Amino acid sequence: AQKVTQAQTEISVVEKEDVTLDCVYETRDTTYYLFWYKQPPSGELVFLIRRNSFDEQNEISGRYSWNFQKSTSSFNFTITASQVVDSAVYFCALSGIILTGGGNKLTFGTGTQLKVEL
Amino acid sequence: GAVVSQHPSRVICKSGTSVKIECRSLDFQATTMFWYRQFPKQSLMLMATSNEGSKATYEQGVEKDKFLINHASLTLSTLTVTSAHPEDSSFYICSASGTTRAAEAFFGQGTRLTVV
């Protein structure tokens, strides 16, 4: 069975602070994919990143960076110099093998509510 | 990224009525679509997987007769909540994938259903 744990339910920071959102996963698959999504109050899921299990390189995209540590089964997400617009719920998700017809069944973590205040 | 359109974005219905939610892939062939449900301040839970032209596969605990899923074409899947009750009020969101972009999951905007 797959499991994603986001231990931080809610984080509050002041604008311009750096913040790291933790994600720990469990899977028996040797090939898997990890995702991060942002969910603003409107509800839609905004795709941030997908990483496959064979690519352990860390990634940076603007103020966002991701640290994939296979040894600790973690895929943490850092926002540098946070802004009020970053306020949202962030979900980490995991999927296993691709289905025959294509597609991933995603297992989501419980999400972290990030509040960035002035 | 690919575009997945979900309609309606919000719907209010009376208890006992049925509601249909549409999920369309606008620029690729979605061989597989997934339907998720999210209660307030909770995570997204997979309800069912639908493949074009075949019956949907439901997750354990999801009532097939309550949540009817049809995936009749490569660009459209529908979720019908039958005989809706207040406890069916939730946020429903679909995702679509195709064989050419199999590892990706593109989500619709979601539908907020309120049953009164």
gemmi code that builds the backbone of each chain (N, CA, C; Angstrom):
import gemmi

chains = {
    "A": [
        ("ALA", (0.840, -1.193, 0.000), (0.000, 0.000, 0.000), (0.881, 1.251, 0.000)),
        ("GLN", (0.366, 2.281, -0.596), (1.115, 3.526, -0.649), (0.582, 4.494, 0.394)),
        ("LYS", (1.475, 5.311, 0.894), (1.075, 6.275, 1.914), (1.922, 7.524, 1.788)),
        ("VAL", (1.298, 8.664, 1.985), (2.007, 9.936, 1.976), (1.677, 10.664, 3.275)),
        ("THR", (2.707, 11.115, 3.954), (2.515, 11.806, 5.225), (3.029, 13.231, 5.130)),
        ("GLN", (2.142, 14.153, 5.401), (2.522, 15.550, 5.526), (2.212, 15.943, 6.969)),
        ("ALA", (3.220, 15.902, 7.782), (3.013, 16.051, 9.220), (2.598, 17.464, 9.612)),
        ("GLN", (2.950, 18.431, 8.818), (2.632, 19.823, 9.132), (1.227, 20.144, 8.629)),
        ("THR", (0.322, 20.363, 9.556), (-1.052, 20.663, 9.166), (-1.159, 22.106, 8.697)),
        ("GLU", (-0.513, 22.992, 9.435), (-0.601, 24.407, 9.109), (0.708, 25.094, 9.461)),
        ("ILE", (1.145, 25.973, 8.575), (2.358, 26.748, 8.819), (2.044, 28.210, 8.549)),
        ("SER", (2.460, 29.059, 9.461), (2.311, 30.503, 9.259), (3.684, 31.144, 9.237)),
        ("VAL", (3.925, 31.968, 8.246), (5.198, 32.677, 8.142), (4.912, 34.122, 7.781)),
        ("VAL", (5.931, 34.935, 7.977), (5.853, 36.331, 7.577), (6.472, 36.446, 6.192)),
        ("GLU", (5.913, 37.304, 5.403), (6.396, 37.469, 4.034), (7.916, 37.644, 4.021)),
        ("LYS", (8.521, 37.042, 3.002), (9.966, 37.052, 2.759), (10.707, 35.979, 3.540)),
        ("GLU", (10.040, 35.308, 4.432), (10.684, 34.186, 5.109), (10.725, 32.987, 4.173)),
        ("ASP", (11.706, 32.120, 4.393), (11.761, 30.852, 3.685), (10.928, 29.832, 4.460)),
        ("VAL", (10.318, 28.910, 3.753), (9.508, 27.901, 4.429), (9.676, 26.562, 3.714)),
        ("THR", (9.764, 25.507, 4.487), (9.895, 24.165, 3.935), (8.707, 23.315, 4.337)),
        ("LEU", (8.110, 22.698, 3.350), (6.983, 21.798, 3.576), (7.490, 20.369, 3.449)),
        ("ASP", (7.209, 19.579, 4.464), (7.742, 18.221, 4.504), (6.788, 17.211, 3.871)),
        ("CYS", (7.386, 16.195, 3.272), (6.598, 15.109, 2.692), (7.390, 13.820, 2.837)),
        ("VAL", (6.796, 12.838, 3.462), (7.407, 11.523, 3.606), (6.467, 10.504, 2.980)),
        ("TYR", (7.023, 9.567, 2.246), (6.161, 8.627, 1.532), (6.570, 7.188, 1.820)),
        ("GLU", (5.634, 6.286, 1.561), (5.874, 4.852, 1.692), (5.350, 4.169, 0.440)),
        ("THR", (6.167, 3.310, -0.124), (5.732, 2.524, -1.272), (6.621, 1.309, -1.415)),
        ("ARG", (6.076, 0.265, -1.985), (6.865, -0.931, -2.263), (7.300, -0.969, -3.720)),
        ("ASP", (6.795, -0.030, -4.505), (7.159, 0.013, -5.913), (8.597, 0.479, -6.064)),
        ("THR", (9.282, -0.057, -7.052), (10.645, 0.412, -7.309), (10.619, 1.613, -8.254)),
        ("THR", (9.570, 1.675, -9.052), (9.364, 2.841, -9.915), (8.124, 3.576, -9.437)),
        ("TYR", (8.265, 4.825, -9.168), (7.127, 5.605, -8.698), (7.351, 7.070, -9.043)),
        ("TYR", (6.308, 7.850, -8.854), (6.358, 9.269, -9.170), (5.881, 10.070, -7.966)),
        ("LEU", (6.512, 11.176, -7.756), (6.137, 12.073, -6.671), (5.699, 13.410, -7.262)),
        ("PHE", (4.682, 13.981, -6.672), (4.112, 15.233, -7.164), (3.937, 16.224, -6.015)),
        ("TRP", (3.943, 17.492, -6.388), (3.469, 18.533, -5.488), (2.429, 19.356, -6.241)),
        ("TYR", (1.316, 19.642, -5.534), (0.266, 20.485, -6.069), (-0.045, 21.599, -5.087)),
        ("LYS", (-0.457, 22.719, -5.648), (-0.917, 23.848, -4.853), (-2.423, 23.963, -5.030)),
        ("GLN", (-3.154, 24.131, -3.938), (-4.598, 24.299, -4.020), (-4.986, 25.624, -3.361)),
        ("PRO", (-5.225, 26.650, -4.149), (-5.676, 27.936, -3.590), (-7.129, 27.810, -3.139)),
        ("PRO", (-7.664, 28.833, -2.495), (-9.044, 28.765, -1.993), (-10.085, 28.432, -3.057)),
        ("SER", (-9.808, 28.766, -4.298), (-10.764, 28.465, -5.371), (-10.916, 26.964, -5.605)),
        ("GLY", (-9.945, 26.196, -5.174), (-10.099, 24.740, -5.211), (-9.331, 23.993, -6.278)),
        ("GLU", (-8.985, 24.663, -7.374), (-8.310, 23.904, -8.413), (-6.931, 23.467, -7.955)),
        ("LEU", (-6.444, 22.392, -8.527), (-5.112, 21.897, -8.199), (-4.123, 22.426, -9.223)),
        ("VAL", (-3.138, 23.131, -8.749), (-2.117, 23.680, -9.621), (-0.893, 22.784, -9.544)),
        ("PHE", (-0.525, 22.213, -10.674), (0.617, 21.321, -10.733), (1.903, 22.112, -10.499)),
        ("LEU", (2.778, 21.589, -9.640), (4.050, 22.258, -9.383), (5.231, 21.443, -9.913)),
        ("ILE", (5.229, 20.151, -9.614), (6.358, 19.338, -10.048), (5.990, 17.862, -10.054)),
        ("ARG", (6.639, 17.120, -10.935), (6.595, 15.661, -10.922), (8.027, 15.166, -10.969)),
        ("ARG", (8.317, 14.188, -10.156), (9.666, 13.626, -10.091), (9.552, 12.110, -10.112)),
        ("ASN", (10.339, 11.428, -10.943), (10.304, 9.969, -10.886), (11.373, 9.452, -9.953)),
        ("SER", (11.208, 8.221, -9.543), (12.036, 7.655, -8.474), (13.496, 7.485, -8.859)),
        ("PHE", (13.798, 7.549, -10.143), (15.182, 7.361, -10.571), (15.935, 8.684, -10.702)),
        ("ASP", (15.232, 9.755, -10.493), (15.853, 11.057, -10.653), (15.940, 11.738, -9.293)),
        ("GLU", (17.071, 11.618, -8.668), (17.220, 12.179, -7.325), (17.826, 13.567, -7.323)),
        ("GLN", (17.982, 14.125, -8.474), (18.516, 15.481, -8.523), (17.520, 16.461, -7.931)),
        ("ASN", (18.040, 17.352, -7.144), (17.177, 18.397, -6.619), (16.827, 19.378, -7.730)),
        ("GLU", (15.710, 20.018, -7.586), (15.272, 20.923, -8.636), (14.929, 22.290, -8.072)),
        ("ILE", (15.248, 23.294, -8.850), (14.917, 24.667, -8.471), (14.144, 25.298, -9.618)),
        ("SER", (13.046, 25.955, -9.256), (12.271, 26.683, -10.249), (11.865, 28.011, -9.630)),
        ("GLY", (12.609, 29.030, -9.942), (12.331, 30.331, -9.356), (12.514, 30.310, -7.850)),
        ("ARG", (11.455, 30.634, -7.127), (11.553, 30.641, -5.656), (11.280, 29.258, -5.063)),
        ("TYR", (10.935, 28.316, -5.916), (10.602, 26.969, -5.448), (11.795, 26.035, -5.613)),
        ("SER", (11.969, 25.157, -4.652), (12.981, 24.114, -4.790), (12.490, 22.851, -4.109)),
        ("TRP", (12.975, 21.730, -4.610), (12.548, 20.441, -4.085), (13.759, 19.596, -3.761)),
        ("ASN", (13.684, 18.916, -2.630), (14.772, 18.063, -2.169), (14.251, 16.634, -2.078)),
        ("PHE", (14.700, 15.787, -2.988), (14.264, 14.390, -3.027), (15.367, 13.546, -2.391)),
        ("GLN", (15.032, 12.887, -1.300), (15.987, 12.028, -0.597), (15.393, 10.620, -0.547)),
        ("LYS", (15.853, 9.781, -1.433), (15.313, 8.428, -1.488), (15.647, 7.646, -0.213)),
        ("SER", (16.808, 7.930, 0.349), (17.258, 7.185, 1.532), (16.320, 7.387, 2.719)),
        ("THR", (15.683, 8.546, 2.772), (14.754, 8.829, 3.874), (13.311, 8.890, 3.395)),
        ("SER", (13.092, 8.532, 2.124), (11.743, 8.560, 1.535), (11.075, 9.910, 1.750)),
        ("SER", (11.796, 10.940, 1.430), (11.231, 12.273, 1.621), (11.344, 13.089, 0.341)),
        ("PHE", (10.400, 13.987, 0.182), (10.370, 14.857, -0.998), (9.876, 16.214, -0.519)),
        ("ASN", (10.793, 16.976, 0.056), (10.426, 18.237, 0.693), (10.438, 19.403, -0.293)),
        ("PHE", (9.630, 20.377, 0.022), (9.406, 21.516, -0.874), (9.715, 22.803, -0.114)),
        ("THR", (10.579, 23.616, -0.685), (10.956, 24.872, -0.039), (10.553, 26.058, -0.901)),
        ("ILE", (9.940, 27.021, -0.254), (9.630, 28.289, -0.913), (10.558, 29.335, -0.307)),
        ("THR", (11.310, 29.977, -1.149), (12.244, 31.008, -0.703), (11.574, 32.371, -0.825)),
        ("ALA", (11.825, 33.201, 0.147), (11.260, 34.561, 0.131), (9.757, 34.504, -0.134)),
        ("SER", (9.049, 33.895, 0.771), (7.609, 33.657, 0.583), (6.843, 34.952, 0.363)),
        ("GLN", (5.737, 34.817, -0.350), (4.881, 35.957, -0.646), (3.447, 35.614, -0.241)),
        ("VAL", (2.649, 36.638, -0.053), (1.255, 36.428, 0.347), (0.525, 35.532, -0.653)),
        ("VAL", (0.859, 35.659, -1.926), (0.208, 34.856, -2.967), (0.541, 33.371, -2.854)),
        ("ASP", (1.529, 33.050, -2.043), (1.862, 31.632, -1.841), (0.898, 30.963, -0.859)),
        ("SER", (0.078, 31.738, -0.210), (-0.873, 31.176, 0.759), (-1.828, 30.225, 0.039)),
        ("ALA", (-1.851, 28.997, 0.508), (-2.662, 27.959, -0.138), (-2.458, 26.671, 0.654)),
        ("VAL", (-3.167, 25.633, 0.222), (-2.894, 24.297, 0.745), (-2.006, 23.594, -0.269)),
        ("TYR", (-0.962, 22.969, 0.224), (-0.032, 22.268, -0.652), (-0.118, 20.771, -0.384)),
        ("PHE", (-0.288, 20.024, -1.468), (-0.407, 18.582, -1.368), (0.795, 17.905, -2.013)),
        ("CYS", (1.302, 16.926, -1.335), (2.284, 16.015, -1.881), (1.533, 14.751, -2.290)),
        ("ALA", (1.919, 14.149, -3.404), (1.195, 12.963, -3.877), (2.178, 11.962, -4.464)),
        ("LEU", (1.745, 10.717, -4.475), (2.583, 9.606, -4.918), (1.792, 8.729, -5.868)),
        ("SER", (2.419, 8.250, -6.927), (1.771, 7.255, -7.775), (2.766, 6.174, -8.129)),
        ("GLY", (2.216, 5.022, -8.463), (3.062, 3.890, -8.787), (3.173, 3.686, -10.277)),
        ("ILE", (3.063, 2.441, -10.674), (3.229, 2.120, -12.092), (2.133, 2.763, -12.928)),
        ("ILE", (2.477, 3.036, -14.153), (1.508, 3.623, -15.064), (0.526, 2.535, -15.482)),
        ("LEU", (-0.745, 2.863, -15.494), (-1.762, 1.907, -15.877), (-1.677, 1.606, -17.375)),
        ("THR", (-2.251, 0.497, -17.785), (-2.189, 0.067, -19.180), (-2.704, 1.147, -20.127)),
        ("GLY", (-3.789, 1.766, -19.744), (-4.362, 2.801, -20.602), (-3.747, 4.161, -20.371)),
        ("GLY", (-2.719, 4.191, -19.585), (-2.112, 5.479, -19.252), (-2.685, 6.003, -17.957)),
        ("GLY", (-1.908, 6.798, -17.264), (-2.460, 7.465, -16.098), (-1.959, 6.946, -14.779)),
        ("ASN", (-2.002, 7.835, -13.853), (-1.553, 7.551, -12.499), (-2.703, 7.617, -11.521)),
        ("LYS", (-2.787, 6.652, -10.616), (-3.663, 6.779, -9.463), (-2.835, 7.461, -8.387)),
        ("LEU", (-3.235, 8.628, -8.002), (-2.460, 9.376, -7.029), (-2.951, 9.134, -5.609)),
        ("THR", (-1.988, 8.950, -4.736), (-2.277, 8.912, -3.305), (-1.790, 10.233, -2.738)),
        ("PHE", (-2.707, 10.965, -2.151), (-2.377, 12.292, -1.659), (-2.072, 12.275, -0.167)),
        ("GLY", (-1.209, 13.188, 0.243), (-1.047, 13.456, 1.656), (-2.226, 14.304, 2.140)),
        ("THR", (-2.224, 14.605, 3.405), (-3.341, 15.351, 3.983), (-3.232, 16.852, 3.751)),
        ("GLY", (-2.120, 17.278, 3.186), (-1.978, 18.685, 2.836), (-1.428, 19.528, 3.970)),
        ("THR", (-0.750, 20.599, 3.583), (-0.243, 21.589, 4.539), (-0.806, 22.942, 4.151)),
        ("GLN", (-1.511, 23.557, 5.098), (-2.044, 24.896, 4.865), (-0.939, 25.904, 5.154)),
        ("LEU", (-0.532, 26.634, 4.152), (0.496, 27.657, 4.330), (-0.160, 29.036, 4.342)),
        ("LYS", (0.127, 29.788, 5.374), (-0.372, 31.164, 5.475), (0.819, 32.093, 5.513)),
        ("VAL", (0.871, 32.981, 4.560), (1.943, 33.956, 4.497), (1.339, 35.318, 4.804)),
        ("GLU", (1.840, 35.938, 5.863), (1.267, 37.206, 6.308), (2.244, 38.348, 6.085)),
        ("LEU", (1.691, 39.530, 5.970), (2.524, 40.721, 5.756), (3.269, 41.092, 7.021)),
    ],
    "B": [
        ("GLY", (1.039, 22.885, -20.080), (0.388, 21.637, -19.712), (-0.943, 21.471, -20.404)),
        ("ALA", (-1.446, 20.262, -20.374), (-2.723, 19.972, -21.020), (-3.863, 20.609, -20.247)),
        ("VAL", (-4.974, 20.782, -20.955), (-6.122, 21.429, -20.336), (-7.226, 20.412, -20.103)),
        ("VAL", (-7.703, 20.376, -18.875), (-8.849, 19.549, -18.520), (-9.921, 20.480, -17.983)),
        ("SER", (-11.074, 20.403, -18.575), (-12.164, 21.293, -18.192), (-13.251, 20.516, -17.471)),
        ("GLN", (-13.660, 21.016, -16.339), (-14.691, 20.357, -15.543), (-15.867, 21.310, -15.379)),
        ("HIS", (-17.049, 20.743, -15.521), (-18.255, 21.578, -15.477), (-19.398, 20.844, -14.804)),
        ("PRO", (-20.189, 21.459, -13.962), (-20.094, 22.866, -13.538), (-19.053, 23.035, -12.431)),
        ("SER", (-18.718, 24.258, -12.130), (-17.765, 24.513, -11.053), (-18.476, 24.501, -9.698)),
        ("ARG", (-19.730, 24.888, -9.720), (-20.530, 24.845, -8.495), (-21.944, 24.403, -8.831)),
        ("VAL", (-22.519, 23.618, -7.966), (-23.912, 23.221, -8.179), (-24.574, 23.008, -6.830)),
        ("ILE", (-25.782, 23.486, -6.747), (-26.622, 23.268, -5.565), (-27.844, 22.490, -6.029)),
        ("CYS", (-28.143, 21.406, -5.351), (-29.301, 20.622, -5.757), (-30.093, 20.193, -4.533)),
        ("LYS", (-31.294, 19.779, -4.790), (-32.162, 19.340, -3.698), (-31.932, 17.863, -3.421)),
        ("SER", (-32.144, 17.467, -2.199), (-32.040, 16.059, -1.829), (-32.930, 15.206, -2.706)),
        ("GLY", (-32.400, 14.089, -3.146), (-33.188, 13.176, -3.960), (-33.011, 13.353, -5.450)),
        ("THR", (-32.421, 14.443, -5.849), (-32.190, 14.668, -7.277), (-30.814, 14.145, -7.668)),
        ("SER", (-30.583, 14.073, -8.981), (-29.297, 13.608, -9.492), (-28.549, 14.760, -10.134)),
        ("VAL", (-27.255, 14.691, -10.046), (-26.395, 15.741, -10.586), (-25.318, 15.112, -11.465)),
        ("LYS", (-25.111, 15.694, -12.632), (-24.091, 15.188, -13.538), (-22.939, 16.182, -13.623)),
        ("ILE", (-21.725, 15.660, -13.487), (-20.518, 16.483, -13.588), (-19.727, 15.995, -14.795)),
        ("GLU", (-19.283, 16.920, -15.616), (-18.540, 16.562, -16.818), (-17.060, 16.888, -16.669)),
        ("CYS", (-16.243, 16.023, -17.236), (-14.802, 16.236, -17.252), (-14.330, 16.034, -18.687)),
        ("ARG", (-13.762, 17.069, -19.279), (-13.330, 17.006, -20.671), (-11.842, 17.295, -20.796)),
        ("SER", (-11.176, 16.501, -21.604), (-9.795, 16.814, -21.962), (-9.853, 17.576, -23.279)),
        ("LEU", (-9.274, 18.749, -23.298), (-9.466, 19.644, -24.436), (-8.415, 19.499, -25.524)),
        ("ASP", (-7.250, 19.011, -25.190), (-6.205, 18.993, -26.214), (-5.418, 17.691, -26.262)),
        ("PHE", (-5.962, 16.629, -25.663), (-5.317, 15.328, -25.809), (-6.357, 14.247, -25.577)),
        ("GLN", (-6.020, 13.045, -25.991), (-6.935, 11.917, -25.824), (-6.711, 11.299, -24.449)),
        ("ALA", (-7.737, 11.376, -23.644), (-7.655, 10.877, -22.268), (-8.155, 9.441, -22.210)),
        ("THR", (-7.246, 8.511, -22.274), (-7.640, 7.113, -22.203), (-8.062, 6.729, -20.788)),
        ("THR", (-7.557, 7.449, -19.831), (-7.898, 7.154, -18.438), (-8.276, 8.442, -17.717)),
        ("MET", (-9.349, 8.367, -16.975), (-9.741, 9.507, -16.146), (-9.985, 9.007, -14.731)),
        ("PHE", (-9.683, 9.872, -13.792), (-9.845, 9.546, -12.384), (-10.783, 10.559, -11.734)),
        ("TRP", (-11.574, 10.068, -10.815), (-12.466, 10.944, -10.058), (-12.085, 10.897, -8.589)),
        ("TYR", (-11.886, 12.085, -8.032), (-11.510, 12.226, -6.631), (-12.592, 13.012, -5.899)),
        ("ARG", (-12.585, 12.824, -4.588), (-13.529, 13.548, -3.732), (-12.745, 14.160, -2.591)),
        ("GLN", (-13.116, 15.373, -2.238), (-12.414, 16.068, -1.158), (-13.427, 16.700, -0.222)),
        ("PHE", (-13.422, 16.267, 1.029), (-14.248, 16.904, 2.050), (-13.510, 18.136, 2.557)),
        ("PRO", (-14.255, 19.093, 3.155), (-13.622, 20.338, 3.608), (-12.412, 20.089, 4.492)),
        ("LYS", (-11.352, 20.753, 4.165), (-10.109, 20.712, 4.927), (-9.521, 19.302, 5.022)),
        ("GLN", (-9.838, 18.487, 4.050), (-9.287, 17.147, 4.051), (-8.560, 16.877, 2.728)),
        ("SER", (-8.001, 15.697, 2.645), (-7.238, 15.344, 1.459), (-8.162, 14.869, 0.339)),
        ("LEU", (-7.566, 14.611, -0.808), (-8.320, 14.081, -1.937), (-8.271, 12.566, -1.889)),
        ("MET", (-9.429, 11.965, -2.066), (-9.522, 10.510, -2.035), (-10.013, 10.020, -3.387)),
        ("LEU", (-9.311, 9.054, -3.937), (-9.710, 8.506, -5.227), (-11.017, 7.740, -5.078)),
        ("MET", (-11.954, 8.045, -5.963), (-13.235, 7.343, -5.955), (-13.238, 6.215, -6.968)),
        ("ALA", (-12.767, 6.533, -8.187), (-12.854, 5.540, -9.253), (-11.934, 5.899, -10.399)),
        ("THR", (-11.615, 4.876, -11.172), (-10.803, 5.015, -12.374), (-11.651, 4.610, -13.556)),
        ("SER", (-11.677, 5.434, -14.575), (-12.456, 5.066, -15.756), (-11.573, 5.031, -16.982)),
        ("ASN", (-11.754, 4.008, -17.762), (-11.065, 3.878, -19.042), (-12.092, 3.985, -20.157)),
        ("GLU", (-11.711, 4.639, -21.206), (-12.617, 4.871, -22.320), (-13.188, 3.566, -22.838)),
        ("GLY", (-14.502, 3.510, -22.908), (-15.173, 2.354, -23.475), (-15.365, 1.182, -22.545)),
        ("SER", (-14.944, 1.287, -21.308), (-15.131, 0.166, -20.382), (-15.700, 0.650, -19.059)),
        ("LYS", (-16.075, -0.310, -18.228), (-16.664, 0.052, -16.934), (-15.614, 0.640, -16.013)),
        ("ALA", (-16.072, 1.519, -15.171), (-15.159, 2.138, -14.210), (-14.786, 1.156, -13.105)),
        ("THR", (-13.625, 1.364, -12.559), (-13.169, 0.586, -11.408), (-13.286, 1.464, -10.176)),
        ("TYR", (-14.074, 1.012, -9.222), (-14.334, 1.820, -8.040), (-13.422, 1.413, -6.885)),
        ("GLU", (-13.050, 2.390, -6.087), (-12.266, 2.107, -4.891), (-13.183, 1.508, -3.827)),
        ("GLN", (-12.556, 0.819, -2.912), (-13.314, 0.175, -1.856), (-14.102, 1.206, -1.068)),
        ("GLY", (-15.356, 0.897, -0.829), (-16.206, 1.789, -0.041), (-16.982, 2.797, -0.860)),
        ("VAL", (-16.721, 2.877, -2.146), (-17.455, 3.814, -3.001), (-18.626, 3.075, -3.661)),
        ("GLU", (-19.824, 3.619, -3.492), (-21.018, 2.954, -4.020), (-21.144, 3.170, -5.527)),
        ("LYS", (-21.113, 2.078, -6.269), (-21.198, 2.160, -7.722), (-22.535, 2.716, -8.169)),
        ("ASP", (-23.588, 2.344, -7.476), (-24.920, 2.773, -7.900), (-25.205, 4.220, -7.523)),
        ("LYS", (-24.446, 4.711, -6.597), (-24.617, 6.110, -6.167), (-23.825, 7.035, -7.085)),
        ("PHE", (-22.642, 6.621, -7.433), (-21.752, 7.445, -8.245), (-21.535, 6.744, -9.590)),
        ("LEU", (-22.336, 7.147, -10.572), (-22.269, 6.516, -11.894), (-21.234, 7.225, -12.757)),
        ("ILE", (-20.322, 6.462, -13.299), (-19.271, 7.042, -14.127), (-19.365, 6.485, -15.527)),
        ("ASN", (-19.311, 7.398, -16.485), (-19.356, 7.030, -17.898), (-18.189, 7.678, -18.610)),
        ("HIS", (-17.481, 6.879, -19.393), (-16.323, 7.405, -20.136), (-16.485, 6.961, -21.577)),
        ("ALA", (-17.439, 7.589, -22.248), (-17.865, 7.113, -23.563), (-16.939, 7.533, -24.693)),
        ("SER", (-16.135, 8.549, -24.459), (-15.246, 8.994, -25.529), (-13.882, 9.324, -24.943)),
        ("LEU", (-12.932, 9.560, -25.810), (-11.572, 9.846, -25.352), (-11.410, 11.262, -24.812)),
        ("THR", (-12.478, 12.030, -24.858), (-12.359, 13.394, -24.351), (-13.375, 13.721, -23.264)),
        ("LEU", (-14.215, 12.774, -22.910), (-15.274, 13.088, -21.957), (-15.545, 11.945, -20.997)),
        ("SER", (-15.563, 12.284, -19.723), (-16.029, 11.364, -18.696), (-17.039, 12.116, -17.844)),
        ("THR", (-18.065, 11.415, -17.404), (-19.065, 12.054, -16.555), (-19.246, 11.282, -15.263)),
        ("LEU", (-19.498, 12.031, -14.199), (-19.815, 11.466, -12.892), (-21.222, 11.928, -12.543)),
        ("THR", (-22.117, 10.991, -12.324), (-23.474, 11.336, -11.924), (-23.696, 10.902, -10.484)),
        ("VAL", (-24.028, 11.868, -9.647), (-24.366, 11.563, -8.258), (-25.873, 11.352, -8.227)),
        ("THR", (-26.291, 10.137, -7.990), (-27.716, 9.815, -8.056), (-28.363, 9.934, -6.684)),
        ("SER", (-29.603, 10.375, -6.686), (-30.373, 10.521, -5.450), (-29.504, 11.160, -4.368)),
        ("ALA", (-29.056, 12.356, -4.667), (-28.088, 13.020, -3.790), (-28.675, 13.309, -2.413)),
        ("HIS", (-27.818, 13.216, -1.414), (-28.173, 13.547, -0.033), (-27.156, 14.552, 0.498)),
        ("PRO", (-27.503, 15.245, 1.563), (-26.577, 16.251, 2.106), (-25.170, 15.717, 2.370)),
        ("GLU", (-25.053, 14.448, 2.744), (-23.715, 13.900, 3.009), (-22.888, 13.717, 1.743)),
        ("ASP", (-23.522, 13.869, 0.576), (-22.776, 13.813, -0.685), (-22.152, 15.170, -1.025)),
        ("SER", (-22.505, 16.177, -0.257), (-21.925, 17.503, -0.476), (-20.411, 17.413, -0.309)),
        ("SER", (-19.708, 17.869, -1.307), (-18.257, 17.701, -1.298), (-17.677, 18.422, -2.509)),
        ("PHE", (-16.369, 18.375, -2.622), (-15.663, 18.901, -3.783), (-15.223, 17.702, -4.609)),
        ("TYR", (-15.657, 17.656, -5.854), (-15.311, 16.545, -6.734), (-14.373, 17.074, -7.814)),
        ("ILE", (-13.306, 16.328, -8.068), (-12.333, 16.788, -9.049), (-11.861, 15.609, -9.886)),
        ("CYS", (-11.707, 15.852, -11.166), (-11.285, 14.785, -12.057), (-9.865, 15.046, -12.528)),
        ("SER", (-9.211, 13.977, -12.936), (-7.928, 14.135, -13.607), (-7.914, 13.235, -14.831)),
        ("ALA", (-7.132, 13.607, -15.799), (-7.098, 12.878, -17.059), (-5.665, 12.577, -17.454)),
        ("SER", (-5.493, 11.404, -18.031), (-4.182, 11.003, -18.532), (-4.355, 10.293, -19.854)),
        ("GLY", (-3.291, 10.291, -20.649), (-3.351, 9.595, -21.922), (-2.104, 8.770, -22.122)),
        ("THR", (-2.138, 7.903, -23.090), (-0.993, 7.023, -23.316), (0.245, 7.793, -23.754)),
        ("THR", (0.027, 8.920, -24.411), (1.185, 9.683, -24.869), (1.773, 10.536, -23.756)),
        ("ARG", (1.019, 10.720, -22.710), (1.517, 11.510, -21.577), (1.126, 10.766, -20.311)),
        ("ALA", (1.533, 9.506, -20.299), (0.996, 8.577, -19.308), (1.374, 8.915, -17.874)),
        ("ALA", (2.522, 9.509, -17.678), (2.959, 9.745, -16.309), (2.416, 11.038, -15.737)),
        ("GLU", (1.711, 11.778, -16.557), (1.234, 13.063, -16.074), (-0.223, 12.963, -15.644)),
        ("ALA", (-0.605, 13.821, -14.755), (-1.995, 13.850, -14.277), (-2.469, 15.288, -14.337)),
        ("PHE", (-3.416, 15.553, -15.199), (-3.930, 16.904, -15.367), (-5.303, 16.983, -14.721)),
        ("PHE", (-5.476, 17.955, -13.869), (-6.708, 18.065, -13.107), (-7.651, 19.117, -13.675)),
        ("GLY", (-8.937, 18.832, -13.539), (-9.950, 19.822, -13.843), (-10.024, 20.835, -12.709)),
        ("GLN", (-10.925, 21.789, -12.866), (-11.031, 22.869, -11.884), (-11.803, 22.448, -10.639)),
        ("GLY", (-12.475, 21.315, -10.710), (-13.248, 20.838, -9.576), (-14.686, 21.329, -9.599)),
        ("THR", (-15.548, 20.586, -8.918), (-16.964, 20.930, -8.793), (-17.350, 20.892, -7.332)),
        ("ARG", (-17.870, 21.997, -6.857), (-18.330, 22.032, -5.463), (-19.819, 21.741, -5.444)),
        ("LEU", (-20.168, 20.588, -4.914), (-21.567, 20.159, -4.861), (-22.132, 20.392, -3.469)),
        ("THR", (-23.263, 21.076, -3.444), (-23.985, 21.279, -2.186), (-25.375, 20.698, -2.344)),
        ("VAL", (-25.729, 19.782, -1.479), (-27.057, 19.164, -1.520), (-27.865, 19.694, -0.339)),
        ("VAL", (-28.999, 20.301, -0.650), (-29.805, 20.920, 0.417), (-31.122, 20.165, 0.631)),
    ],
}
model = gemmi.Model(1)
for chain_id, residues in chains.items():
    chain = gemmi.Chain(chain_id)
    for i, (resn, *xyz) in enumerate(residues, 1):
        res = gemmi.Residue()
        res.name, res.seqid = resn, gemmi.SeqId(i, " ")
        for name, pos in zip(("N", "CA", "C"), xyz):
            atom = gemmi.Atom()
            atom.name, atom.element = name, gemmi.Element(name[0])
            atom.pos, atom.b_iso = gemmi.Position(*pos), 0.0
            res.add_atom(atom)
        chain.add_residue(res)
    model.add_chain(chain)
structure = gemmi.Structure()
structure.add_model(model)
structure.setup_entities()
